[in-house]
Structures are given as structure tokens and as C-alpha cells.
Amino acid sequence: MADGARALRGSRGDSPASSPQLGGRSRSQPPAPPPGAPGHGFRRVTLTKPSFCHCCTDFIWGLAGYQCEVCNFMSHEKCLKHVRIPCSCIAPSLVRVPVAHCFGPPGHYKRKFCTVCRKQLESPAYRCEVCELHVHADCLPFACSDCRQCHQHGHQDHDTYHHHWREGILSSSARCEVCKKTCGSSEVLSGMRCEWCGILAHASCYIIVPPECTFGRLRDMILPPNCVRLVSRNFSKMHCFRISESLQTEPDEDEDVDGLTQASVKDAQISTESSKQTLKIFDGNDAVKRNQFRLISVARIAKSEEVVEAALRAYYINDDQQHYELQTFTQQTLFSDDVINRNNGAEETSSGPVFREAVPEAWIIRAKSREQEVLRIYPGWLKVGMAYISLVINKESTTETVIKEVLPLLGRQMESPQNFKLVEVLMGSKQVQRMVLDNQEKILSRLRDIRKTSIRQMNQTRFYMVENNKSVVRVRLFVGGLPPQLSAEEYTNILKEELAIKTNLLSVSHVYAVQGAVVLEISCFSEAERIYMLAKDTMINDKQLTATVLPEVLHSKLPQVCCPLLVFVNPKSGGLKGRDLLYSFRKLLNPHQVFELTNGGPLPGFHTFSQVPRFRVLVCGGDGTVGWVLGALEEIRYKLVCSEPSVAILPLGTGNDLGRVLRWGAGYSGEDPYSILVSVDEADHVFMDRWTILLDAQEVVESAENVILEPEPPKIVQMNNYCGLGIDAELSLGFHHAREEEPGKFNSRFHNKGVYVKVGLQKISHTRNLHKDIKLQVDQHEIELPSIEGLIFINIPSWGSGADLWGSDNDNRFEKPRMDDGLLEVVGVTGVVHMGQVQGGLRSGIRIAQGSYFRVTLLKPIPVQVDGEPWIQPPGQIIISAAGPKVRMLKKSKQKQKKTGSLKETRTENVSVSEAGH
């Protein structure tokens, strides 16, 4: 207990009094910041042009400003006492639960600021696909792993979630929920926002907000993170959140070198004055091997401690410069165990200039050897009510002795040290790496090795003490693209042959024979990673396999009021606007409930939600995408606990007829994604008929070589909107061929409609006698067809991008059409001119029939299209009939959104909802 008497307990970090300012400058300092903003090294600056205070967002001019020498935080002198934002150098030490970020490809982001250095993003930079973090390429290694925790790993079970605050760009109209004053500015990185519930506050006010987060207005739509489990040790964040790898073009960890170095050269203040010297600074052996350095500019007569101080600032290290020294960069550097000199003696600190006669090309900043250190031990996820314990260690301290000394401080002195282990955690911005230390590992020697590798990594390393619970490894992998209609045993044999799977490490938990897909449960991380990577490079029967990592939804923990939203997005729809929506919905919701349809289709999403008792669906895409999702829902309905989820639409296609009928608009044009989600939450429930079309080619086909071919087997397709024969399908087929020839040009709704017009003009002079080539039977009655060129069966009152083909005139022969009446309307058109008049609102179609069962006999090959998908149908029979139960759709409500209440009202509402959920 001697060492235990010296142990200190911390809440979230050391107090500013115990946090040394960088370098211990002798210059006059401003008033010390209060205990909410540790780590800043403020100095008074002279501003030649207006800047902005990061605290109050007002102008700073002349000598009225103070700037942090590490993270560039700007503040008025009067605002220093209100500063609560910690410096970037100590931000890693304040992270509650380390969660790596999910960085997408580098891009240009307007009016965004780097979270690390607080400067505006002018060059290509990175952004996290899960949270609002933006960062320069050279600042990426210094970003702390403080991303949103969207799932549990099986050993971090807790049901209470705290606000996840992120400093960011808020609009100038944003208001603080505490003081009701403006807290946003587009000119500076300021203001705090919870990335779960969206609450806004000043940096000086957010600490007043109660820490518990109830997910705000979208609470009923969000999949709670404590209800999602994903064990994903060997998978990147891009794989865990199913983010398309084709979009991932950023360099890997080994390639960070060049980007960091180039940006460092650009940002360094390289002076041509003879009194200044620019130096390359490496922070350890790893940086030397990768040629990853930072540039600093110092005076030629600078003392060694001043250079060390500048080097520490460049690497965002908040430590006393007396613990560090510079080592000349030579080829023997990597093999030297000494710090500065090549002998075992300590070099005396000199107060003279560090540069005398010859200036070396580069320097390495090294940590001095220490006889003892203060080590922070984090109590893992033992729920002991403290952030860490500070323990003094020496050369004799091992993992075993540390565990023995820490247990009494945690109130577990009666438990055996063998039940615990010490885990070293490297909190990298891209990946959080864990390594269990051996019981006989010398801790002081381990710290020395980490610092030799990288001082920066030492600043991002923690030591956790956790229990030796045997966690069950269970990775769920969805594999699609397999041959359909096989058994579980047959699928297992195929995977054995193609992927060399080890049956003792995995099992087939679910089989989707119709779709040719299986779900594997794998009990080994390395085997799961091997199968995942190999499947993406494997083809079976000329079809590419797909592999998707799936989370497990703990449906029994879902609150009773929770009805999460399952989001499907087609990133290729709407002029590539789908990609922006993917990013936005991942931010507003839990990324585990947002699925990209180009990565395995709708089935992985429906399987993930198969045990959820209540959920809704949002489909972002055109009418074809909606039909795809509804078809998959029909096939998998019997395997869902919620067999009839309501479906909303965000139209991204060209026609978007179903979206128009359900009031979701003619097409997405950049509306606020948050408002869209609120509208989905407030939407009305309606029903819609779906129809089955049986295509039966009964006549044999003669090929060009006069070879008699067998007739095509019967085929079944589903219809939601309409089915067209003749000229309508012929135009769709022409558009389809044009898109196949030049797919890159079809990325805007305006261009697509222009192609439709061009194809129509080419067909305007053609004459057809469709009524002579087909026969129609409605509800067992033969129907005599008028002289027409196109026959269309419509289920919804919108056709051809919003045209009313049936018309609004009263007709005693037919009932008023509805999308849930169990009837289809049959309409004829006389040609391209007639279709143009219908779309222009000048005419309506020729009403022919209304019924629930249809038989069409084709006497010759005729173009056919169903919901925009065209083809040439051989002679035979087409039978249209109702398909199963009606689909529950969501129709946008006409009611205005309710205004958000005050913070007090929000708290009361959140508490009541939380109580109802339990």
C-alpha cells in the first residue's frame, strides 16, 4: 500500500494546475484558464488582420487576442476564463471510450475546419463517415479516436448513453439550448453539437447540460447503440459499416507519410532570413523508417530546450520539455539505445545554442530515460466510477505487480490477480489496437520501447485492466451471389470447394435459397477475415460473390416505443445524390441501420432486422429501386418478425411516379435530410396493391440459323406502378439501350428526360396496329380493343413522370381508381403524339377496362415494360393477378412539423420517453 498511498484518482483528466504548459516559457502569460480548458499554451499575439474568437465568435484585432501555440485556439483576454475546449495535445487523454474513425476518400470541403489544428480546410482533406470530424491530411495521425460508439463489442455493456459532443461549424442562426443566445458561426470552429440528439450549446454552456442523451427528436427512429453488437477485431471500420470500398481511396497507414510530409512542408513557416533555421524533426524510429517528419522553424541562436519545445508543439505533445532531448539523425540512429550521446553517461544540459558550426539535416526527438514514472491505469469496463488510477512504477514493476497494486484501489483486494489482465491500447485515429501484456513484462521497459518507436504513439497509448472473461467470438458474414435453390449442405460444399472454409470454425445459420445467399457464423477472427477477402475475388457460374459483415441487433433490449428506420440507398440514383444521402443518414442515425444497395442488395438489411418486432423502411432511389426492395420484402416476409413494415420513399429516379402519389415529390433536390426523417416519422399509413405478372411464351422460336429453339420457361415478375405493351415499352427500351451504351451520361434527371424525348421523336412516324397483334381478357370477359399503339395497365394515378393517364372525368362504367382497391385500370394510347399530349395535360388515355384478373395473348413479339424495366416478349400468354397481401406504404403528411420545445421541455419529454421505454 506504500505505492497505493501515492495513487491518484481522476474524473476525466488531470487538473490544469498539474498539466504542464509546453516548454515552461518565461514570457508573460495571460490569466490561467479555469479547470475546464486544460493544456492550452496561450500567448498574446499581434493580429494584422481580423480574426475570430473561438469562444464568443466575435472579431479579434490588434493586441486583444491570445493564441494557443499548439492548436491555434484564439481568444479574447476577457474570454479566457470561459474557455472549456481542451487543447488538441491532451484531447486523447479525455476520451471516455476509444472508438476509431471511419475516414472516407480525401476531398474538398468548403467552409470546414480541421479539428486538430483548427485551420480552414483549403487542400484535400479527410472526413469521418460516421461523425462530423474533418481533418487535414497531415493532421490525421494526431486526431484522437473519439468517434461515435455505434455498437457494443460484448464487453462494454451499458444502457445509458452520454452526449457525444463535437465542436464544429454551426449556422449563424444556431442557438444555445442553455442560454438561448447565438452559438454558431460559419467563420470559425466554435459551438458544440451532440452527434446523437443534435442539441446545440456554447463551449462554455454545454457542461451544464445533463450528460445523459436520449437521442432527441429522432429517438424512435434511431437504432440504439446499446442494442447492437458487433465483434469486428480484424475488420476495418469501412467493412463494419458496409461502406463501399470503391469510394475508399485514401492512403493506408503506411502511405500517410508522404501526405503528412508534403503538408508539413507547405504549412511550415520557412523563413529566408539568415536568423531562422528550418529543421526536420522525427518523433521516433517508426517515423524515420517511413520518412515521416514535421518541419519547425527556429532561430539559429535558439537554445536546445527551445528547439525541443518547438518539436513537442509540432507533435502535439503536452509534456515538460526537460524530459526530452534532440538526437542527430544518422544511419546508426535506429540501433542506438542511448538518447543523445553514444555512451552510457548522461549528457549535461547546455543553455547555449543548439546549432554551432554544422547544422544537421534532421533531428530525432527522444525521451530521456527515467528511473520511475507515473502510469495511468484505466479500470477497463469494470464500472467502478472512475476514469483512471495513477500509479508510480519503477524498473522492477511488471504487469503482475501492477495488477496486484491496482486491485485494492478498485476495491477488489479479495480477488485473485490471475483473474485480470493488463491491456495496452493504441488509440489511433483509424484503428484502435489492443495487445494483452505478458505477466512478466517490464512496464518501464515497455514504455521506453513505445517512445523509441514514436513519441506521438505514446501520447495515444493507454493501459486498461480488464477481467479475464472468455468472450465468445461470433462474426456474422452474409455471402450472396451463390446458385439459387440449394440446401444448407449443398451451400456448405460449394463454400468448401471455392473458399476452402473450415467447418469446425463456422456454421451456416441462415439459408436464403431463392436469392442464393447464406449467413455464416464464424468463431475465429482470422478465418472470418480470410473468407471475407477471398469471397470478393471469387466468381461462381460467372457471378461475383458478395460478402457483408452484419451486426447483431439485440431485439430484446429495444425500448417499447422504438420503431427503428431501416434505410436503403441506391448511390447510383439521382445524379449520384445517393452518395450524399448515405453520408447524411449515417450521421443522423446509427450507421448500422443504413444499407447501400450496391453492396449485396436489400437482403442483408432485412436479415439484420429480421428479429426486430417493429420497424419502418425508407427506400432512396427511383421506381425501379423501390420495386427491387418491395420484391425482396415479399420474398423474405415470412422470415421477419415484423412481416409488414411500412415503406417510405425518397425519390431519386427519373419518373418517380410512386413518390409523387405518396406526396414525397417529383425528385430529391437537396432537401435537409433531417427534415426528411421527421416527415417519415410523421407520415400517414396507407395500403398499396401489388400485382404478379406471369409471362408464358407458348410458341417455339426460330433462330436466324433456322434452328428451332425451345420456348422460354414461364417467368414471374412483380408490378407496383404500371405495365405497358407496345409504344410505351418501345420508348422505354430505346432509353434503356441508350443508357447501356453511355451509362456515364445518365446522371441527371434533366438529361434522362431529354433522351426520352429524343427517342420519342424517332418513333413518331412509325405506325403500329397493336390491337391486331394482341387479345385482351378481363375477369374472364373478352374485350374488344380500339385502334391503339400502346396498352397500359396502371395501379397508381401517376404515369410517365406524373401524368394522369386515366383522367379525372366521371364515368359511370368504372369505379374511381385507388391504389388499394384491388383493381387495375386498362388504358390505350394511339401513338407518340397522344402520349405527349397526356404528359402535357391536354388529353387523357382511352379508357378500356377495369378489373382484377387479366389475360393478354400476344400473337407476335411485342415490347413490354414493367415499372420502367423493358424487354421484348415472345408470343404467348401474359397473366396479371393480385399478389399476396397489400403493402403498407407511408404517405407524407400535410401537417406542419411541430416546433422544437425548450431545453426544459425537451428534458421532460426525454425523461418520460425513457421511463416508458423501461
N, C-alpha and C positions, 0 to 999 in steps of 0.2 A: 504493500500500500504506500510505500515511500514515493514511488513514481505516481501512484494514483492521486496523491495529495497535490501533485503539480498538474494534474489533468484539468483541462478547462472544457466547459460545455458551451456550445454556441447555438444560437437560434437559426440564423441563415448565413452568417458571415462574421468576421471579426469586426469590432467597432473601429471607426475611423481613427481613433486615437492609437490603436495598436497596428494600424495599416500604415507602413512607412511610405512617405512620399518618395517618388522616384528621385534618387540621387542626393537627397538631403540638401537642396540648394540653399545657399546663404543669402540669396537676394530676398528682398521684402516680399512677403506673401499676403494675399488677401485674407480676410477673416476666414477661419476654418469652417468648412461646410458642416452642417449638422449631421447627426448619426443616421442619415438616410442616403447619403451620397458618398460612399467611401471610394477611395482610390484615385480621385482626380488630382492632377498636378497643375493647379491653376497658376497662371502668371498674368500680370497686366500686359495688354498689348495695345499698340497704336494702330488704329484702323484708318487706312487712306480711302476706303470706300465703304459704304454702308453694309453692315452685316445684320444678322438677326439673332436675338437671344433664344436659345433652345428652351428656356424656361417660360418666358412670358410671350415669346414670338414677336416682340417689338424690335424696332431698329436699335442698333448699337453704332456709335460713331465716335471717332477720336480716341480719347484715353479712357472712355467709360466702360470698356469691356475687359473681361478676363477670359482666357482660353486655356483649356487643358492641353498640356504639351503632348499627351499620349493619344487621346481620342478626338481632339479638336472641339470639345464641347465649349460653346460660347455662352457667356452670361454677363448681365449687368452686375455691378457690385451689390446693388440692392437686392438682386435675385439670388445671390449665393446661398443665403440662408434657406431658400425654398428648394434648392436643388435636391432631387431624390433619385435621379438616374445615375446608376453606378458607372464607373469608367469601364471601358472595354477590357482593360487589363485584369480586372477582378471579376468580370461577368461570369467566367466559368465556375468560380467558387460559389456563386449564388444560385446555380441551377439546382432545382429541387430533385427532379428525376431526369437524368441524361437521356435525351432522345435525339438521334441523328436526323439531319435534314435530308430532304429528297430534292436535290438540285436538278433542274432541267437543263436544256441546252443554253449556251450563252446567247444573249440578245440585247437589244437596245430598249431601255425602259425610260420613258420620258417622265420628268419631274419626280424621280425616285432618288432616294439617298441610301448610301451604304450604312448598314447597321454597325459596322466596326469602326470606320474612320469618320463617319457622319458627313462625308463629302458627297456631292451630287454625282450620279452615275452618268458619265459622259461617254465612256467607252463601253464595248460589250461587257456585260456583267451577268451574274447569276441570280436566280430567284428560286426559292424553295417552292415546290409544287403543292405543299401541304399547309404551309403557314405564310405569313406576309414578309418573310425575311428577304432582303435584297443585299447583295454584297459584290464588291469589286473582285476581279479575278485574283489580284494579289492579296486581298484581304480574306479570301476564302479559308485558308488554313487557320485563321485566327477567330473565325466565327465559332461561338460556343454551341454545343449540342443542346439547344433549348427549344426544339421543335415541339409541336403539339403531340401529346401522348394519345394516340387514337385507338390503341388496343392494349391488352394486358398480355404478359408473357407467361403467365401461370404462377409466378412467384411474387407478384406485386398486387395482390388482390386488395382493392379498396373501393368503396362505393361512393365516397364523397370526392367531388372534383372541385378544384380551385380554379379561379380565373386564370387564364393564360394570357398575361399582358404582353403586348408588343408595341413598342414605340414606332410610330410610322407617320405617313403622310395622311393627314385628315383634311377634309374640306374646310374652307374658311368659315362655313356656316355651322360646323360641328360644335356642339355644346356639351359641356361637362355635366355629368349626371349628379355631381355633388354640389357644385356652386352655381350651376346653370349659366355660367359665363362661357364665352367662346374659347375653345381649346384647340382649334385647328389652324393650320397654316399650310399653304402649298409651297412656301418658300424655304422651309426649314424642317428638319426631322424633330417633331415635337408632338406631344399628346399621346395618350395611352389608349389602347383598344383591346378588349378581351376578344381573342380569336375564336371563342366558342359562342358567347352570348351577344357580342357586338357592343357592349356597353363602352361609352367613351368617358374619359376623365383627363384632367390635367395631371402632369407628372407629380405635382405636389398634392393632388387630391386623391389619387387612386388608392393610396394606402389606407384611406378612410373607408373605402368600400368593403363590405363583408367579404371574406375570402371565398366562400362557397359560391360556385357557379351553377346555375340551373338551366343554362343553355338558351335563355331569353325567349324571344317570340317564336322561334322555330323549334322549341323544346320537344314538341310532339312529333316532329319530322326527323329529328336527328337520332341516329343510332348511337346510344350512349356508349362511350369508350369502355366502361367497366363491363359491358355486356358483349364485348368482342375479345376473343382470344386468338393469338397468332404466334406460334413458335417459329421463328424465322432466322435462326442464328447465321446460317450460311447464305442467306438471300439478301440482295441489296434492297434499298427502300423502293427503287423503281419496280422491282419484281413484286414486292409485298403489296404495293398499291396498284399493280397491274397497269403501269404507265408504259405506253408503247416505247419499245427500245429504239424504234426508228427515229424518235424525237430526241433521243439521248445522244447528243454529240459533244458533250463537254469532255475535257480530258480526264483520264483516270488519275489516281493518286500519284502515280509515277510521272505523269505528264504535267502536274501542277507547276513543275519547276520553271519551265520557260515562260508561262503566263505570269507567274509571280515575279520573275526576274525582269521581264520587259516592263511590267507595270511599275516595278520599283525604280527602274531607271527613269521612267517618264516622270514619276512623282517626286523623285529626289530633287532637292534644291542644289543642283550642281552649279557652283559659282566659278566664274573665270578669274575672280580676284586672287592675287597671289597669297592673300592671308587665309584663304579657305582651302580645305583639302577634302576630297570625296573618297570614301572608303567602302570597300566591300566587306560586309560582316556576315559570317556564317554562324549559326547557332548550335552547331554540333556536327558529328561525323556524318549523320544522315544527309544534312544539307550540303556537305562537301561532296558526297558521292553523287548527289543529284544536281550539283551546281546551282543550288537554290540559295540565293543571298539577298540581303537587303542593303541598300545604299544609305549612307549617312553623310552629312556634310558638317565638318567641324573646323575650328580654327587650327592653323598649323602649330600654334603655340599652346594648344589645348593640353591640359593635364590628363593623365591616364584615367583618373576617376571620372572626368568629364566625358571622355570618349566612351567609357563603359556605360555611363548614364545614358548617353545618346543611343548606344546599341540596345540597351534594355528597352528604351522607349520604342525603338523600331520594331521590336518583337513583342510589344505589349506585355512586358514583364513588370509586375508590381512587387519589387523586392529591393532590399538595400544593396546599393552598388558595391559596398565593401565585401560582399560575398562573391564577387565575380572579378575576373581579370581577363585581359586580352592575350591571345596566343598567336604568334606569327604563323601564317598559313604556309606550310611546307609539305613535301611528299611524306615526311615522317610523322605528320600530324596525327593520322589515323592510328598509328601504332604506339603513340606516346601515352603513358599513363599519367604523366605529370601535367601540371596546368600551364605553367609558363616556361620554367627552365627545365633542362633535361636531367637534372639530378634530383635527389630526394629531399633537398633542402628547400625551404620556402623562400621565395624571393621577397625582399623587402619592398614595401610600397614606397614609391617615389612621388614627390609632389611636383617634380619638374615636368617639362613637356614629354609627351609620349613619342613624338617624332623628333629624331635628332638629325642624323646625316642622311640615311637612305630610308625612303618610305616604302614599306612592303605593299605588294599588290592587294592583299586581302588579309583579314584577321578573323580569328575564331574566338567567340566569347565563351569562356569556360567558367564553371563554378569551382570555387576553392573547396578543398577537402575540409570536412567538418568532423569533429570528434563526436558530436551529438546533434540531433535535430529534433524539432517538434513535428510529429506526424499526425495528420488528421485521419481519424478512423471513423468512417461513416457506418452507422449500425444497420446498413442494408435496408431490408424491408421488415425489420423486427417490430415496428410500431412502438417505439419506446419514447416518443415525444420529443426527440432532439435531433438536430441536424448532424452533428459530428462530435467526437471527443478528441481533444488534443492530448497527445501522449509523447513524452520525451523518450527518445530511443538513442542507443549508443552502438558501438561496434559489435557488441555481443548480442544485441537484440535480434531474435529470429521471429519467424511467423508464429511459432508455437508460444514463445514468451509474450508476444504482443497480445495474442488471443487470451492468454491467462490473465494479463493485466487489465484488459478491457472488460472482461465478463463481470467483475464486481461493480464496475462503474455503470453497467447496464442493469444491475440488479439481478444478475443471473449467476451469482457466485456458486450456487449449489449445482450447476450443470457442468457436465464434463466438457473440457476444451475439444475433445475429439468430435463433438457434435457440430463444430463450427469450422469454417474455413475463411481464409483471407483472400479476397479477390481484387486484383489490380484492374482498374477500368480506365481505358484511354478514351476520353470524350472527344473524339474527332468530329468535325462538322459533317462529314459524310457517313461515318460509321462509328458506332460505339463498340469498342473491342474489350472483351473480358478475358482474363487469364487467372487461373487459380494458382496461388503461390505454394510452393512446397513448404512443409512444416519446418524444415531446417534452413530455409532461405534466409540469408543475412539481409535484413531490411535496409540498413545503411548502405551496404554494397549495392543493393538493388537500386536505390535512389541515385547513387553515383553513376551507375550504368545508364539509367534513363537520361540523366543530364548530359552525359557524354554523347548520347545519341542525338538528343535535341532538347534544348532548354525550353523551347516552346511546348513540346510534348509533356515535359514535366509540369508545366503550368496547367495542362489539361488532364492530368492523371489524378485519380482518386483511389483510395483503398477502402473497400467495403468488407465488413464482417457479416457473413450470412450463415444460415444453418445448413447442415449437410442433408437437406431433404433430397430424396431421389425423385427428380422431376421426370414425368413420363413424356418422352418425345413423341409427338404426333403431328406430322406435317401432312396437310391435305393438298393433294395435287389433282387438278382437273385436266384430263387428257382427252382431247377431241380430235376429229378427223379420222377415226377408225372406221372400218367397214360396218355398215348397219346390220341390225337384226341378228346379232350373235349372243351367245350366252357368256356368263362371267368366266367360265372355264376357258372358252374359246378366246376371249379377250386376253386372259392371262397368258395363254400360249403365244398369242401374237406379240405381246409385250416382251415375253421371254426371248423370242426369236429376233425381234427388231431392236430392243433396248437392253437385252441381257439383264432383266430385272432379277433381283434376289428375293424369292418368295418368302424367305424366312424373315425379311425385314419390312415387308409390305403386304397389304391385302386390298382387294377390290371391295370397297364399301358400298358403292352405288353403281348401277348399270343403267345407262340410257340407250337402249338398243336401237330405238327408232332414229335417234340422232347420231349413233355411232360414237358414244362417249362414255367414259368411266371416271369415277373418282377414286383415287388411291389414297390410302392412309399409310404413311411411311414412318417407321420408328427409328430412322437414322438420318442425321442431317446431311452427311456427305452423300448418301445414296439418293436422297431427295434432290440435292443439287445436281448430281450426275444425270438423273433421269430428266430433270427439267431442261438442262442444257442440251442433252442428246435428242430429246423429242423435237426441239425446234429445228433440228437439222435432219429429220427423218421424214421420208415420204412412203406411204403405203398405198398401192394401187394408184399411183400418180397424184395422190392427195397429201398435202402437207399436214403433219400433226401439229396440234396446238397444245401448249401446256400453260396452266394458270395456277398460281398459288392462291388458295382460298382461305379466308379466315373462318373461324367458328363463332357463330352467333349464339350466345348463352341465353336462349329464349326465356328460360325460367326466371332470369333476373330482370327482364324488361318491365318497366313500370306499366301499370294497367292502362294509363292514359296514353301510352306511347303507341303511335302508329307510324313507324319509320317509312321514309320515302326511298324506294329503290329507283335509282336514276340510270337510264341507258342513254348514251350519247353516241351518235354517228359522227365522228370527226370529219368525215369527207363531205357531209351535207352542208348546205347553206353557205357556199363560198368559203369553206374551211372555218366558219364561225363556231363549228362544233368544238374545235380545239380550245377556243377561249372559254366556252361554256364548261368544258371539262375542268379547266383551271379554277373557274369561279365556284363551281359546285363543290369541288374538293375543299375549297376554303370555307364555304358556308356550312357544309355538312361534314359528316365523317367520311373520309376518303374511301372507307371500306364499303360504302353504300353507293358508290358511283362507279359504273362499269362502262368501259369503252367497247363498243360493239365489234370493232375490227379485231379484237383480241378474244376470240372464242365465241362470239355471238351472245345471245341473251341467256343461254343455258347456265353459265357459271353464276350469274346473278340470281336467277331463280333458285338454283340449288343452295346458294348461300342463305337465302331467305326461306327455304322450304319448311323450316320448323317455327317460323315467326307467326304468332297467332293472328296478327293484324298488320297489314302493310299496304302502301299505295305505290303506284308505279308512275314515273314520268319518263316519257319517250321523247328524246330530242332528235328529230330527223324529219324526212319527208314522209309522204303517204306510204311509200314502199317500206321504209324503216318501221313505221307503225304496224303495217301488216306482218312484217317479219316477227316483231315482238309478240303481237297478238297470236300468231300462229304457234310460236314456241310456248306461249302460255296455255294454249288449248291442248298441246301435246303433253305438257307436264302437269296439268291442272290436278290430276288425281294423286300426285305425289306431294302436293302442297297442303299444309295445314290450313292456310288461308287460300281456299280454292278459287275465290272470286275477288281478287284485288281490284280496286278502282284504278283506271288508267287515265292519266292526263297527257297532253301533247304540247310540246314546244315546236312549232312548225319550222323546219329548216329547208324544206324542199322547194320545188318549183310551183306545183299546183296547190298543195296544202289544202285540199278540199275538206277533209275531215276536221282539220284545225279551224277552218272558217266556220263550219257548222257548230262546233263546240265553243265558239267565241274566243279561241286562242289567237286569232288574227290570220292575216294572209301570209305572214312570214316573219321570222325574228329579224329585228332591225336594230339591235343593240340595247334593248331594254335592260334595266337593272335586274340582275339575276336574283337579288334578294326579294324584290317586288314580285318576281315570277313565282318564287317559292311561297310567298304569302298568299298569292292568288290561288295557287294549288291547294293550299291549306283551307281556303275559304270557298272552294269550288263546290258546285252542286252535283249530286249523283244522278246520272241518267243511264238508260239502257240502250244498247245498240244491237241490232240483228247482225249475225254473221252467216254467210252462205257458203255451202260446199258446191263446187263445180266438178262434175265427173266428165272427163274427156276420154271418149271411147272411139278410137279410129277403127272402123269396122272393115274398110276396104283395103285390099293389098295395094302396095305401092310399087310402081315400076321405075327402076333407076334409069339413069342416062345410058347405061350399057345394056339396056333391055333385060336386066336381071330382075326377077320377081323377088321382092323383099317381103318379109313377114310384116303384118300390120303392127303399129306401135302398141305396146301394152296400155291398158287403161291408166290414166293419171288423175289424181285428185288435187285440186288447188282450192285455197280459201279466198273468199272475196269479202271486203269490208265496204268499199265505196261504190264501185260500178264495174261492169263488164261490157266491153264493146266488140262488135263484129263489123268488118267492112272498113269504110273510110276512116273512122275514128281510130281503129287499131293500125291502119296502114300509116297514118301520120305518126303515131307513137313508134312504130317500127322504124320509120325513116329517121326519127330523132335518136332512137337507140343506136342505129348504125353509125350516125354522125358522131355520137359520143364515144363509141368504141374506137373510132379512127383517131380522134384527137381528144382524149379524156382531159388533158390539162387545160383546155379552153373552157370547160363546162364547170366553172367555179363561181358563177354569179347568176342570180335569178333572172336578171335582165337579158343576159346573153342567151340563156336557155329558152326564154320565150321568143327571142328573135330567131332562133333556129327553128322553132315550131312554125313560125310564120313563113320562113323560107321554104320549109318542106311543104306546107300547105299550098303555097303559090305554085310549086312544081306539080302538084296533083290537081290543080283547079280545073284543068281542061279534060281530065280523064272522065269517062263515062262508065258506070257500072250498073248492073241490074241485080243488086243483091237479093231482091225479093224473088228472083227466079232461081237463085242458087241455094236458098235455104228454105226450110219449112219450120214453122213455129207452132208449138202446142203448149197451152197454158191451162193448168188444172184439168188436164185430160180433154180439153177442147181445142180443136184446130182453129187457128187464127189466120185469116186472110191478110196478107201483108200488102200495104200500098207500094207505090213505086218509090223505093228508097235506096240509098247507097250505104247507109250505116244503121245498125240496130244496137241500141244501148239499154242495158239493164241497170237501173240506178237504185241504190239503197239509201242514199243521203241526198238532201236537197241542194247539192252543190256538185258541179261538173266542170271540168276544163278551167280550173283556176277561178272558181266562184260563180260560174254561170248557172242560171236556173233553167235547166233543160225541160222540166215538166211544165213550168209556168204557174202563174197564180190565178188563172181564170177558173171560175166554178164550173164543175162538170158533174152532173147527176149520175153519170155512168160509173164514176170512180170515187173512192174514199179519199179524203185529204191525206196526202203522204206524210208518214212519220218514220223516223229511223228505228222505232221499236214496235211497229205494228205487225211484224211478221209477213209483210208484203213487199214485193219488188215492183217497181214501175218500169214498163217497157216503152221506149221512145224511139222514133225513127228520125233520121236526118237525110235530106236529099242530096247533100254534097258539101264541098268545102265552103262554098258561099253561105249556105244555110248555117253551117257551124259557126262561121264568123259572125253572122247576124245574131245567133243565140248568145255568143260571148259578148257581143256589143249591147245586148239587152233589147234588140229590135224585134226579135221573134222568139218563139219557144219551139220546142221539138213537136213532132207529130205523136200525139198520144195513141198508143196502140193497145195496151193491155195492162192489167194489174193482177198479181196473183202470188202464190206461194210455191208452186211447183212448175218447172219449165223444162220442155224437151225441144232442143233445136237440132234439126237434121241438116247436115252440111252435104251438099251434092258435089262440091269441088273444094280444093284447098282455099281457105279464106283466112286473112289476118284476124287474129283475136288478141285482145289485151284485157288483163285483169289488174285493176289498181295500178295502171301505168306500166305493167310488165308485158311486152308484146311478143308474139311468135306467129308462125304460120301453122294453122291447124289442118291436118289432112281430113278428107271426107269421113263422116261418121256421125256419132251422136254426142251432144253436149247436154248434160242434165244438171239443172240448178235446183237446189233444195236447201231448206234451213239447216244450219249446222249447230247442233247441240244447244246449250243454254245461251242466253243473251249475254253480251259483255257489259260489265259495269264501267262506264266512262265518267270522266269528270268534266263538267261544263263550267266555264268561267262564270263566276257570279257577277251580277251587275251592281252589287252593293259596294260602296266605297270602303276602303280599308279603314279600320279603327285607328285612331291616333294613339301613339305610344304614350303611356302614362308617365308620371313622375317616378323618380327612383324609389320613393317610399311605396307607391302603388305597385311598382314592379317587384319590390321585395316581398310585399304581402302576397301578391299573386304567385310568386315563385314558391313561397313557403307553403301555400295552400296546395299547389300542384304537387310539391314534393311529398306532402303528407298524404295526398290522395294516391300517389304512386307507391307508397309503402303500406 
